[in-house]
Amino acid sequence: MEARESKGLVFAGSSGGRDWSGVEWSSLVWFGLDWIRVWTRRFDVMHSAMMRKPSARRTGVLPAAVASAGTGSKAAAKELEKIDALFFHYADRLEDNCIGPDGVETLCQDLGIATSDVRILLLAWKLQASRQGYFSLEEWRRGLKSMRVDSIDKLKKAFPALQQEVASQYLFRDFYTFSFQYCLTEPRQKTLDLETSCQMLELVLGQRPLVLSFIQFLEEQSEYKAMNLDQWTAFLRLCDELKPDFSNYDENQAWPLLLDNFVEWAKMRMQNPSYT
């Protein structure tokens, strides 16, 4: 690059290597000011056009996405309001934010079902109720929102879909496990007494093969007084895998001893119906 002279300047590397050495510094300054004035006018024109454009705030018209979001939030708030109103219709007046046994009984009456109906157990499962005979406000909101239910009529109509949902093998196993844990009413309780176990087996498994004979076995034997979760879940697997004649039962699969004893008892009963 050439050294700067007193009256001119050369921009080396510019297109064609144009020589500005003959241009007065005052001319360059005026040229720069003209350029700034041109772009300032252009900016003023653009800014005026933007200010004249109607805004959502002045016209009261919201973009579609914003309007839709507002409508959705209002609908969700209205739904939650109905869910809460339904909850407090059954809530225990003596216990904060909780539907107690009396409220559950009234709920069953309004639904037209008995308190021993499997559908109320399904509802407890859907709410993921943590305490037998009680529904907290948080559990109620979570469960009813997931079912899109905010009235008794809608809850009645939701039961067939709920029964269909739990018909899948994976979800039924979850429901089956929940039904055991839901009956654990004491702190650190790990087992269910046999009377409760037999009632729950019949309620949850219904007429599945082996259920009635297993209940009979539990009632007749005297060695066991309760069932634990491992025995409970293993019996469901036994129902799913075992043939009616017990021919595919494999003792080497480490079944709980309770089930080993049951299979032995059942085989003896098949050979001798009077065996006890």
N, C-alpha and C positions, 0 to 999 in steps of 0.2 A: 504494500500500500504506500502511495506517495505521501510525503509529509504535507501537513495542512499549510496552505499559503495564506497570506494576509487577506486576500479578497475572494478566495474561492475554495472549493472542496471537491475532491474526486471520490465517488462511491465505487471502490474496487469490487469486482465480482458482481455488480448489477448488470442487468440485461444490456449487452452491447458495450459494457464498460463505459457508460455515458459520462462525459466530463462536465462537471458542474463548476469548474474553476472560474468560469467567466461570469458567474451569477453573484450579484451583490448579496450580502447577508440580509440586508433589509428586505430584499425581494423574497427570500426564503421565509422570513418571518411572516410577511403579509400573505404568502401562499398558505402557510400553516393555519393562520387565523381564518382565512376564507374556508378552508376545509372543515374546521371546527364549526363555523356558522352554518354550513350546509347540513351537516349531520345533526346539529342541534335542532334545526327546523324540522328535519325528518322525524326526529324523536318526539317533538311536540305534536306533530300530526298524528303519529301512531298512538300517543298517550291520550289525545282527545277522542280518537275513535274508540279506544277501549273504555273510556269513561262514559261514552254515550251508549254502550252496549247494556241492555237491561240485565240486572243481576237478580238472583233468586231471592235476595233479601228484599229488594224493592218491589218485585212483581208478585211475591208470595208463591211462586212456582218452584218446587224443589225438584232436583234431578230424580229420575225414576228410581235409582238404587237407594237414594236417601229416603225417599217417600216410602218405598217398599220396606226398608229396614224399620222405619218408624211404625208402620202398620203392623209389622210382625211383632215388634216389642210390645205394642199395645195389646195384641191378641194374646201373647204369652202372659202378660200381666193379668189380663182378664181371666185366663184359664187358671192361673195360680190362685187368684182370688176365689174362684168357685171351688177349687180343690181344698183350700183352707176352710172355707165356709162349711163344706161337707165334713171335714175333719172335726171342727169344733161343735158340730151338731151331735157327734158321738163322744166327744172328749170327756174325760173324767174331770168333774169340777174340783175335786180335791187334789188332783195331781197335774202339775203344769205340763202342757203340750204332750198329752198322752191319752190314747184311747185305752181304757182298762177293760177287764173282763165283762163288766156290765155293758159297756159301750159296744164291745164285740158281739155280745149276745143280742143287743138291739139291732146292730148292723145285720146279723144273720137273719133276724126276723124280717127286716125290710127287704133283704135279698131273697127271702122265701126258702132258706136252707137251714138245716140243723147245724148246731155248733160242732157236731162230730162229722160233718160233711167234708169230704176231701177237698172241696173247692175253697173252703176257708183256709185250709192248709196251703193250697196253691197260692192263695192271695198272700199269706204270710211269707211264702218263699219268694214271690215276686217283689214284695216289699223288703225282703231280706231282714225280717224282724229278728231282733236279737233276744227278745224275751217272750216266752210263751204267754199268750193271752193279752199282749200289750202291743200297740203300734205307736211309735213316736211320730211327731210332726214331720221330722226329716225323712223317716222311712215312708210315711204316707205320701209325701210330695214326690219323692223319687220314684216310687212304684206306680202311682197313678199317672204321673207325667209320661213314664215309659209306655204305659198302656193307652195313653191319650183318653183318659177317663176323668170326668169332673162331675158326675152325677150317679145316683143309684141305678138309673135305667141303663146308663152306659156301662156301668160295672157289671150288671146282669148280662148284658150283651157281650162283654169281653171274656166271659168264662170259657165259651167254646174255643176261642182262639188261644186262650191260655192253656187249655187242655191239649190242644193240637201242638202247641209249642213244646210242651214237656213230653210229648210222645217220642221225640228224637232220643236216641240212646244216650248221647252225651248229656243232654239237659236232664233226662230222667235220672241219671246217676247223681247229678248235682242235687236234684230235688230229693232223691232218696236219702242222700247223706244229710241234707238239711233237716229232713223230718226227724232224724235221730238227734241231731244236735239241738234242735228246737225244743225237744222234751227235756233237756238237761236244765233243770230249774234251780239247782243249788250251785254255789261257788265251788269250783274244782271238781264238780261231779263228772265222772268218766263213764258210768254205766247206767243202763236202764233196767229197772226191775222187770221181771218176766211178764207180769200182767200188762204193764204198759207196752213192752216190746211186742207181745202178741197182738194187742189192739192196733198198734201202729203198722205192723206187718200186714194185717188184714186190710187196714185202711189204705195203705199206699200201694201194696202189690195186688190187692183184690183176688181174683180167681186164677192167678198164675199157677202153673204146675208146681207142686211141692209145698206151696204155702200152707195149705190146711194140714197136711201131714206133718210139717215141721212144727206148726203150732201145737198139734196134738202131742208130738214128741216132747216139746218144752213143758207142756202141762203134766205129762206123765213122769218124766225123769225127776230126780231129786238131787242130782249133783250140782246143778247150776242154779243160782238164784237171780242172776242178772246177765245182760249182754253188754259187751263193749263194742266200740265202733268197728274194730277189725272183724269181729264175728258178724256184725250187721252188714258190712259191705261185702264180705266174703259170701254171705248167703245169696245176695243178688247175683253175684258171678256164678254161683252154683245153679241158680234158676236158669240163667242164660246158657250155660254150657252143658249141663247134665242131661243125659237121655232119661226117659221115664223109667227104664228098667235099671238105671244106675250102672250100666255095663261099661261106661267110659270114665267112671270115677277113678282117679289115680291118687292114691294116698301119698305118693312121692312128691306131689305138688305143694306139700306143706300147707294143707288146709288147716284151719283152726281145729283143735281137738273136739270142740263141740260139734262140728260138722262131720268129723270122722264118726263120732258116736251116733249122730243122726242117720248117716248112710247105713251103718251097721244095723241099727234098729229098723230102718225102712226095709232093708233086704230080708231081715228075719220076718217082718210082717208080711212081705210078699210070699214067703214060703209057708208061713203059718199065721193066718189072719188073727188068731186068738193070742198071739204073742204080745206080751206087755213088758 
